[in-house]
Amino acid sequence: MKRNVVCFIFLGLLAVACGSAPYTQSYIVPDFDMQRYKRVAILPITNLAQNTFADLQVPKILNKQLTERKFEVLHPAQIDSILNEEKNIFAINSYADVGKYLNVDGIFHVTVGVYGYNKIRHAGFTVPYTTYDRVRTRGYINNEYVTITTEVPKTNYLTVPDRTYNYAVAEIMISFYDGKSGELVFTILDVYSSREGTLEFVAKTLIYQELNSVLGWNKKIKR
């Protein structure tokens, strides 16, 4: 129940931040310095995909990647405990308020639009190809009894049947706010899919790519 209260608060904040603005894939404040943000918080995600795995996997993946980048990430239990205090619930009207009560330099908020598997059908097709059969006959040529070999063309067909593949796909938006001013520092929205990897691998890859586009990093994502 407490988590529902927190989620309700930040759904409202997201609406204030996004409003009815036109879609943009990314926004980054010019010349911002990420090194000034040491202690950060990850708010409960906005799960538009309504996939419970997203609630479990996405914050965990983001937390791990931020920790590996040497950020001090506030534990989710601390966030719930502080923001669900009765005196704080009605005092939170902006991301600046969130930063004040959590005592963090910056705030991450993630919105998951798509998180699941899509079935994609590939239609079958037929490819003709030619082979040659050798046919031997015996007969007389210039009064000499000989064996004659000829190649007779034969048309064959290679048929590939219809195939259906499951693609893991995720659409994730990562937004980062200044903990003091509450202003948006950057937001990145992207989509990634894979026929080979699991849904968790797709989320890891997508979050890595989004963070890397802003923070810079180089690490191979393991399946």
WOCORKA-V198405 format. One record per backbone hydrogen bond with DSSP energy under -0.5 kcal/mol. CO is the residue of the C=O (numbers start at 1). NH is the residue of the N-H. Records with the same first field share a line. If there is no record, write none. Layout:
BEGIN
CO: NH + NH
END
This chain:
BEGIN
1: 5
2: 6
3: 7
4: 8
5: 9
6: 10
7: 11
8: 12
9: 13
10: 14
11: 15
12: 16
13: 17
14: 18
15: 19
18: 21
25: 189
27: 187
29: 32
32: 34
33: 36
34: 37
36: 38
38: 40 + 72
39: 105 + 106
40: 74
41: 43 + 108
45: 47
46: 48 + 112
47: 50
50: 52
51: 54 + 55
52: 56
53: 57
54: 58 + 59
56: 60
57: 61
58: 62
59: 63
60: 64
61: 65
62: 66
63: 67
64: 68
65: 69
66: 71
67: 70
71: 73
72: 40 + 74
75: 78 + 79
76: 80
77: 81
78: 82
79: 83
80: 84
82: 85
85: 88 + 89
86: 90
88: 91 + 92
89: 92
91: 93
94: 98
95: 99
96: 100
97: 101
98: 102
99: 103 + 104
105: 179
106: 41
107: 177
108: 43
109: 175
110: 46
111: 113 + 173
112: 48 + 49
114: 171
116: 169
118: 120 + 167
120: 165
121: 123
122: 163
125: 160
127: 158
129: 156
131: 154
133: 135 + 152
134: 136
135: 150
137: 148
139: 146
141: 144
144: 141 + 146
146: 139
148: 137 + 150
150: 135 + 152
151: 153
152: 133
154: 131
156: 129
157: 159
158: 127 + 160
159: 161
160: 125
163: 122
165: 120 + 167
166: 168
167: 118
168: 194
169: 116
170: 192
171: 113 + 114
172: 174 + 190
173: 111 + 175
174: 188
175: 109
176: 185 + 186
177: 107
178: 182
183: 178
185: 29
186: 176
187: 27
188: 174
190: 172
192: 170
194: 168
198: 202
199: 203
200: 204
201: 205
202: 206
203: 207
204: 208
205: 209
206: 210
207: 211
208: 212
209: 213
210: 214
211: 214 + 215 + 216
212: 216
220: 222
END
